Amino acid sequence: MSSDASPARRGFFSRWLHRLWWLLDSGRRLVFNLIFLAIVVALVASWWRSAPPRLQDKTALVLALKGRIVEQRSGSLRDRLTGQAQG
């Protein structure tokens, strides 16, 4: 009798366990492949739709500003203080 057990020589419990393991492994691979495909489809769809809309020629940007409009000073507070100290 050889030491390697062919599927015909395995016992009932061993065959049942082997089939159960095969079913679990196949199900796991199927689920992860479907998740991977869903991620790929979502990335392709988001890339496909991410293009900004095209503007027509001579299109103007109209801003509806509300509130006080103030000038923003350039540079940081430290730059302005050292500039004032240096004159």
N, C-alpha and C positions, 0 to 999 in steps of 0.2 A: 504494500500500500504506500503510495507516494505521499509526501508531506504537503504538497500544494493541493488545495481542495478546489476542484473545478465546480462550476455552478450545479452540475448534475449530482455531485457527491455531497454537497452541503446539506445540512439538516434543514428542517422546516423553519425553525426559529432563526437560523443564520440567513436563509434566503429572505425571510420576512424583514429582518433587520437591515439587510442590504438594500432591499427595495424602499424601505422607509427612509434610509439615509439618502438614497438617490433622489427620492421625491423632495425631501427637505433641501438638498443641495440645488436641485433644478429650480425649485421655487425661489430660493434665495437669489440665484443668478438672474432669474426672470425679473424679480422685483427690482434689483439694483440696475439692471439694464434698462428697464422702463423709466426709472428715476433719472438715469443718465440721459436718456433720449429726451425726456421732458425738459431737463436743464438745457440741453443743446438747442432744442426748438425754441425755448424762451429766450436764449441769448441771440439766436439768429433773428427772431421776431423783433426783439428790442433794437438790434442793430439795424434792421431793415427800416424801422419806423423812426429812427432817431435823426433823420435828415431834417434840417430846418426848412420851413416853407420858403419857396422861392418868391422874391419880390418882383413886382413889375418895374419897368423903367420909370424913372422920375417919381418914385414913391417918396412921400415925406413922412417923417416921424412927428406925430403930434403928441405933446405931453400935456396933461391936465394937472398942473401943479397947484397944490393947496398948501397954505401955511406960509410961514416966513421963509424966505430964501436968503441964505447967508453964505458968505465966502468961506471956504475951508482953507485953513492955513496949511502950507506945505511943511513937511519935516515934522520931527517929533518935538516934544516939549524940551528935551535936553538940547537938541540942535538950536532951537529958538533962544533958549537961555544962554548958551555959549555964544551965540551970535550977538545977543544984546550986550553981554559982558565984554566982548572984544570990540564992540563999537560999531 
